[in-house]
Amino acid sequence: MSKKMHWTGERLETFVQNETTVEHLHRYALAMELAAGKNVLDIACGEGYGAHLLSAMALQVTGMDIDAPTIEKAKAKYQQANVRFETAAAGSIPSANYEYDLVISFETLEHLDDQVAVIKEIKRILKPGGLLVISTPDKKNYSDKTGYTNPFHKRELYKDEFEALLKSQFKQVQVYNQQIAHASFFSAAAATGLDRYTGDFEKIEKNKPAEPLYLIALASDVELPVLPNSLFTGNSIVEKALAEREKMVTSTFTYRLGHILLYPFKATRDFLKK
């Protein structure tokens, strides 16, 4: 049976091509900028694509996930000298104190009950001055506003709760907003900053405050780097998704039957055109 038939939707895997793919790849793109020459831990790494991407910049990457079969697949798929995978829970990391320069934890917190214990554990294994990059859904816009209930989430956080949780262990915290956008992009080598427009045929607004679906935070005990406003172009993801959908449609019995039934008419039309 195919991977898709067994996919629950809980973890992003590399055969998935959708908006979630763009969101996750954007997070890792930013993390790669911060990983250069560092010893990095990717918590809840899933099937390992993130650790693989980080390894292009990092000195060493460790991917950890609580699901042993998933980790075994990651070990088989990504065999690189500076990448290793371990089975471990986010609240009980089998690492020495002060081992990592950078810890990545994307879309993990909301799956856990004891979130304070996880942040304390991350603080324990980070080197003094080390950096945490962590993301979670914004409960206000992810659940409250939409009425959606994610069956895999145990405790979602509002922005102020997320920030307070991180500040309980780290002196410096900066929260960024992330949202998916269907957009047009203007750029030039000499341009700086990023203006955002939104609207319709009735009204256009400039730099209207965003309503983020996800929150991305940097946390440390030292001065934080400033991440620029950024855009991840998902054109290749959309093209793959459309190609996959077309493949699924053309492989169905009804499509093939219709093609057979219409073939004599198409053949007659092509003959008459000659």
C-alpha positions as CSV (number, residue, x, y, z in Angstrom):
1,M,0.0,0.0,0.0
2,S,1.2,3.5,-0.7
3,K,2.6,5.9,1.9
4,K,-0.3,8.2,1.4
5,M,-2.8,5.5,2.4
6,H,-1.0,5.2,5.8
7,W,-0.5,9.0,6.3
8,T,-2.4,10.4,9.2
9,G,-1.6,14.1,8.6
10,E,0.2,14.4,11.9
11,R,3.7,14.6,10.5
12,L,4.8,16.3,7.3
13,E,6.5,13.8,5.0
14,T,8.4,14.5,1.7
15,F,5.6,13.0,-0.5
16,V,3.2,15.7,0.8
17,Q,3.0,18.8,-1.5
18,N,0.7,21.5,0.0
19,E,0.6,24.7,2.0
20,T,2.0,22.9,5.1
21,T,5.0,22.0,3.0
22,V,5.7,25.6,2.2
23,E,5.2,26.7,5.9
24,H,7.7,24.0,7.2
25,L,10.3,24.6,4.5
26,H,10.2,28.4,5.2
27,R,10.9,27.7,8.9
28,Y,13.9,25.5,8.0
29,A,15.2,28.1,5.5
30,L,15.4,30.6,8.4
31,A,16.9,28.0,10.7
32,M,19.6,27.2,8.2
33,E,20.7,30.8,8.3
34,L,21.3,30.4,12.1
35,A,22.9,27.0,11.9
36,A,26.2,27.8,10.2
37,G,29.1,26.0,12.0
38,K,27.0,25.0,14.9
39,N,26.1,21.8,16.8
40,V,22.3,21.6,16.2
41,L,19.5,19.6,17.7
42,D,16.2,19.2,15.8
43,I,13.5,18.0,18.3
44,A,10.5,16.1,16.9
45,C,12.4,15.8,13.6
46,G,9.9,13.4,12.0
47,E,11.3,11.6,9.0
48,G,14.4,13.7,9.0
49,Y,14.2,16.1,6.0
50,G,14.8,19.1,8.3
51,A,17.9,17.7,9.8
52,H,19.1,16.9,6.3
53,L,18.5,20.5,5.2
54,L,20.3,21.9,8.3
55,S,23.3,19.7,7.7
56,A,24.2,21.8,4.6
57,M,25.2,24.6,7.0
58,A,25.7,23.0,10.4
59,L,28.8,21.4,11.9
60,Q,26.7,18.5,13.3
61,V,23.0,17.8,13.4
62,T,21.1,15.5,15.7
63,G,17.5,14.7,14.9
64,M,15.3,13.3,17.7
65,D,11.8,12.0,17.6
66,I,9.7,9.9,20.0
67,D,8.5,7.5,17.2
68,A,11.1,4.7,16.8
69,P,9.9,3.5,13.3
70,T,10.1,7.0,12.0
71,I,13.7,7.4,13.3
72,E,14.7,4.1,11.7
73,K,13.3,5.4,8.3
74,A,15.3,8.7,8.8
75,K,18.5,6.7,9.5
76,A,18.0,4.8,6.3
77,K,17.1,7.8,4.1
78,Y,19.6,10.4,5.3
79,Q,23.0,8.8,5.7
80,Q,25.4,11.8,6.0
81,A,28.6,12.1,8.1
82,N,27.3,15.1,10.1
83,V,23.8,13.9,10.7
84,R,22.6,11.3,13.3
85,F,19.2,10.3,14.6
86,E,18.0,9.2,18.0
87,T,14.7,8.0,19.5
88,A,13.8,10.3,22.4
89,A,10.9,12.3,23.9
90,A,11.1,16.1,24.0
91,G,10.8,16.1,27.7
92,S,13.6,13.7,28.3
93,I,16.5,14.4,26.0
94,P,19.4,11.9,26.3
95,S,22.1,14.6,26.0
96,A,24.6,16.2,28.3
97,N,24.2,19.6,29.8
98,Y,25.2,22.5,27.5
99,E,25.7,20.2,24.5
100,Y,24.1,22.2,21.7
101,D,24.6,25.7,20.2
102,L,21.2,25.7,18.5
103,V,18.0,23.8,19.2
104,I,15.1,23.6,16.7
105,S,11.6,22.7,17.7
106,F,8.9,23.2,15.1
107,E,5.3,22.3,15.8
108,T,6.1,20.3,18.9
109,L,4.8,22.1,22.0
110,E,1.1,21.8,21.1
111,H,1.4,18.0,21.1
112,L,2.6,17.9,24.7
113,D,1.0,18.3,28.1
114,D,4.0,19.4,30.2
115,Q,5.3,22.2,28.1
116,V,7.2,23.8,31.0
117,A,9.3,20.6,31.4
118,V,10.2,20.6,27.7
119,I,11.4,24.2,27.8
120,K,13.4,23.5,30.9
121,E,15.0,20.4,29.2
122,I,15.9,22.5,26.2
123,K,17.5,25.1,28.4
124,R,19.5,22.4,30.1
125,I,21.1,21.0,26.9
126,L,21.7,24.5,25.3
127,K,25.2,25.9,25.7
128,P,25.4,29.3,27.6
129,G,24.4,31.8,25.0
130,G,22.8,29.1,22.9
131,L,19.7,29.8,20.8
132,L,16.3,28.2,20.6
133,V,14.1,28.5,17.5
134,I,10.6,27.2,18.2
135,S,7.2,27.4,16.5
136,T,3.6,26.7,17.5
137,P,0.1,27.5,16.2
138,D,-1.5,30.7,17.4
139,K,-4.6,29.3,19.2
140,K,-6.6,32.5,18.4
141,N,-6.3,32.2,14.6
142,Y,-5.7,28.4,14.3
143,S,-8.6,27.2,16.4
144,D,-10.7,29.9,18.0
145,K,-11.4,31.8,14.8
146,T,-11.8,28.8,12.6
147,G,-13.6,26.5,15.0
148,Y,-11.1,23.8,13.9
149,T,-10.0,21.1,16.4
150,N,-6.8,19.3,15.6
151,P,-7.1,15.8,17.1
152,F,-3.3,15.5,17.6
153,H,-3.0,18.7,19.6
154,K,-3.1,18.5,23.4
155,R,-2.6,22.1,24.4
156,E,-2.4,25.1,22.0
157,L,-1.2,28.5,23.2
158,Y,-2.1,32.1,22.7
159,K,0.7,34.4,21.7
160,D,1.0,35.9,25.3
161,E,1.1,32.4,26.8
162,F,3.8,31.2,24.3
163,E,5.9,34.3,25.1
164,A,5.5,33.9,28.8
165,L,6.5,30.2,28.7
166,L,9.7,31.1,26.9
167,K,10.5,34.0,29.2
168,S,10.2,31.7,32.2
169,Q,13.5,30.2,31.1
170,F,15.2,32.7,28.7
171,K,16.1,36.3,29.2
172,Q,15.6,37.3,25.6
173,V,12.6,36.3,23.5
174,Q,11.4,37.6,20.2
175,V,8.2,36.3,18.6
176,Y,7.6,36.4,14.8
177,N,4.4,35.8,12.9
178,Q,3.9,33.3,10.1
179,Q,1.0,33.0,7.7
180,I,0.5,31.4,4.3
181,A,-0.2,33.9,1.5
182,H,-1.4,33.7,-2.1
183,A,0.6,36.7,-3.3
184,S,2.3,38.7,-6.0
185,F,5.9,39.7,-5.2
186,F,7.8,42.8,-6.4
187,S,11.6,42.9,-5.9
188,A,14.7,44.8,-7.0
189,A,18.3,44.5,-6.0
190,A,18.3,48.1,-4.5
191,A,15.0,47.7,-2.6
192,T,14.8,47.3,1.2
193,G,12.0,46.4,3.6
194,L,8.7,44.8,2.6
195,D,5.4,46.5,2.3
196,R,2.3,44.3,2.5
197,Y,-0.9,45.1,0.6
198,T,-4.3,43.3,1.0
199,G,-7.7,44.0,-0.4
200,D,-10.2,43.5,-3.2
201,F,-12.0,45.5,-5.9
202,E,-13.6,47.7,-3.3
203,K,-10.6,48.6,-1.1
204,I,-6.8,48.1,-0.7
205,E,-5.0,48.5,2.6
206,K,-1.3,48.8,3.2
207,N,0.6,47.1,6.0
208,K,-2.5,45.9,7.8
209,P,-1.6,44.0,11.0
210,A,-1.2,40.3,10.3
211,E,-3.3,37.6,11.9
212,P,-0.7,34.8,12.1
213,L,-1.6,31.2,11.9
214,Y,1.7,30.3,13.5
215,L,4.2,31.9,15.9
216,I,7.9,31.5,15.5
217,A,10.2,32.5,18.4
218,L,13.8,33.0,19.1
219,A,14.9,32.6,22.7
220,S,18.3,32.9,24.4
221,D,20.0,34.5,27.4
222,V,22.1,36.8,25.1
223,E,21.2,39.3,22.5
224,L,19.1,37.8,19.7
225,P,19.8,38.0,16.0
226,V,17.2,39.9,14.0
227,L,15.5,37.9,11.3
228,P,14.4,39.9,8.2
229,N,10.9,39.9,6.8
230,S,11.1,37.0,4.4
231,L,9.2,35.2,1.7
232,F,9.4,31.5,0.7
233,T,8.2,31.0,-2.9
234,G,6.2,27.8,-3.1
235,N,5.8,27.7,-6.9
236,S,7.6,24.4,-7.2
237,I,5.5,22.9,-4.5
238,V,2.3,24.0,-6.2
239,E,3.5,22.6,-9.6
240,K,4.2,19.2,-8.0
241,A,0.8,19.2,-6.3
242,L,-1.0,20.0,-9.5
243,A,1.0,17.4,-11.4
244,E,0.1,14.8,-8.7
245,R,-3.6,15.7,-8.8
246,E,-3.6,15.4,-12.6
247,K,-1.9,12.0,-12.4
248,M,-4.5,10.8,-9.9
249,V,-7.4,12.0,-12.1
250,T,-6.0,10.5,-15.3
251,S,-5.4,7.1,-13.6
252,T,-9.0,6.7,-12.4
253,F,-11.3,4.2,-14.0
254,T,-13.9,6.8,-15.0
255,Y,-11.3,8.9,-16.8
256,R,-9.9,6.0,-18.7
257,L,-13.4,4.8,-19.6
258,G,-14.4,8.2,-20.8
259,H,-11.2,8.5,-22.9
260,I,-12.0,5.1,-24.6
261,L,-15.6,6.1,-25.3
262,L,-14.5,9.5,-26.8
263,Y,-11.6,8.1,-28.8
264,P,-13.7,7.3,-32.0
265,F,-15.1,10.9,-32.0
266,K,-11.6,12.4,-31.5
267,A,-10.2,10.2,-34.3
268,T,-12.9,11.3,-36.7
269,R,-12.3,15.0,-35.8
270,D,-8.6,14.7,-36.4
271,F,-9.2,12.9,-39.7
272,L,-11.6,15.7,-40.9
273,K,-9.0,18.3,-40.0
274,K,-6.5,16.9,-42.5
